[in-house]
Amino acid sequence: MSCTTILVGKKASYDGSTLVARNDDSPSGSFMPKKFTVVTPDKQPKVYRSVISHVEIELPDNPLRYTSLPNAVDGEGIWAACGVNELNVSMTATETIASNERVLGADPLVVYSPAKGRKNTANYVPEKIGGIGEEDIVTIVLPYIKSAREGVIRLGELLSKYGTYEMNAIAFQDENEIWWLESIGGHHWMAKKVPDDCYVVAPNQLGLDSFDFEDAFNEQKNYLCSSDLKEFIDDNHLNLALYKAFNPRDTFGTHSDLDHIYNTPRAWVAQKYFNPNTSKWEGDDADYTPLSDNLPWCRIPERKITVEDIKWVLSNHYQHTPYDPYTNGAKELYRPIGISRTDVLALVQIRPYMPDALKAIKWIAFGSNVFNTFVGMYANITKTPKYLANTTGDVDSHNFYWASRLLGVIADAHFNRCLPNIDHYQTAVMSKNHELINRFDKEFENYLNNKETSGTLFCEKANEEIAKMLEEQTTKALNKVVYSASCLMKNSFSRSDA
């Protein structure tokens, strides 16, 4: 999946929360309806079977409850995308990345092959089971971890045992830490803790640009990896460092022409937003350009980062640059972050200053981020509001996914005319959403004094009120955008009936 991820350490965020966000984008020419659900322990399988790779994995007992953003249409598997479990541990999976030919030759991907021929005949070849991938990873990891670090360790063990059929990067988050894991070939992996005062932008590239093997094989304070990673590198002559320190991006990653069209421009425009004055971004003497292979994996921002900052960056279409597709005569060279085929954007905010029952907020947006809005929901729940859960494969403006998709389709064709409607909608929803969360946060202590009211029930009732506001504002925005676009139809005529 072609996605963009942003990670923000707790000292770099506006309120001390860890923030992890990812655009879940479909391949070119397609999109997948999504919904917001909760998986309770009784709904978690005992044995998991992948639709794509046919791998079967026996899962541990006693799974935790967790939220999920699965496909709303059957046929391709679960694709849970992002979730928060009941211990306020979160993960988002996955950011598809790439590795070079030398790595893939040394540790090939574990790809499913269907059976050939007829059983009990001489030419019959049985199916070859594949490894794990994006379809599976949240479902087989998140219900069984109690910290971000545990998430890295569990997934690392699964990758080593079953392998993977694709290159992926995965973020794990709790209130204290964010960890970033990148798979290497079919069975290897490495992970690094995001520095608390930094942010990371990951645009479909293997991004780690430093790694401390001494720490990974001893204290494991900031680094973790496959148990045989050093031998794998040495045996296959993968380390390209001449005099400088080992660089995972050089060793395992790619530096192709496609990267310069599809990947690095997204990291460039995002870092340009968070660090406008730290580096020079344009001109002949620029420190970094859309073609730079040496953009830092993590950076200290020039100011603290908000939820709204992340939404803006993950909606970015190169506005205020020559590459904006909505500008006449634009050079359509680079793949924008805010693209038409985004299925869902999820940002998890884990707030260390709140009681456990209210720590995690899950911010969700469906469809193209240029035209949609975030909505923040409490994650400590056993059910989700119908407006976000009732998505099907049929277009229906009575759910948030399809209403968001319709807003984008209509407004995109009349961008300048509809932009004020979209801007007002996004501001209205976010303002009211913050207002409601602030109110519910303050009311929670009173609810705790009522022994008949659980924290989970409180959060569910709060989410229903937030969803009601969201539906009202989305319907209002859809009405305005339809009107604005209707007035610009090609078969209009200036004269009314005589």
Sequence and secondary structure as in RCSB ss.txt:
>XXXX:A:sequence
MSCTTILVGKKASYDGSTLVARNDDSPSGSFMPKKFTVVTPDKQPKVYRSVISHVEIELPDNPLRYTSLPNAVDG
EGIWAACGVNELNVSMTATETIASNERVLGADPLVVYSPAKGRKNTANYVPEKIGGIGEEDIVTIVLPYIKSARE
GVIRLGELLSKYGTYEMNAIAFQDENEIWWLESIGGHHWMAKKVPDDCYVVAPNQLGLDSFDFEDAFNEQKNYLC
SSDLKEFIDDNHLNLALYKAFNPRDTFGTHSDLDHIYNTPRAWVAQKYFNPNTSKWEGDDADYTPLSDNLPWCRI
PERKITVEDIKWVLSNHYQHTPYDPYTNGAKELYRPIGISRTDVLALVQIRPYMPDALKAIKWIAFGSNVFNTFV
GMYANITKTPKYLANTTGDVDSHNFYWASRLLGVIADAHFNRCLPNIDHYQTAVMSKNHELINRFDKEFENYLNN
KETSGTLFCEKANEEIAKMLEEQTTKALNKVVYSASCLMKNSFSRSDA
>XXXX:A:secstr
   EEEEE TTTBTTS EEEEEEEE  TT    B  EEE GGGS SEEE TTT  EEE  SS   EEE  BSSTT
S     EEEBTTS EEEEEEE    HHHHHHS     B  BS TTSTT B  B   B TTTHHHHHGGG SSHHH
HHHHHHHHHHHH BSS EEEEEE SS EEEEEEETTTEEEEEE  TT EEEE SS       HHHHTTT SSEEE
 TTHHHHHHHTT    SSS   HHHHH    HHHHHHTHHHHHHHHHHH TTTS  SSTT S  TT S   SEE 
 SS B HHHHHHHTT   TTSTT TTSTT    S  SS TTEEEEEEEEE TTS GGGSEEEEEEES TTT   E
EEES  SS  HHHH   SS  TTSHHHHHHHHHHHHHHTHHHHHHHHHHHHHHHHHHHHHHHHHHHHHHHHHHTS
TT  HHHHHHHHHHHHHHHHHHHHHHHHHHHHHHHHTT TT  S    
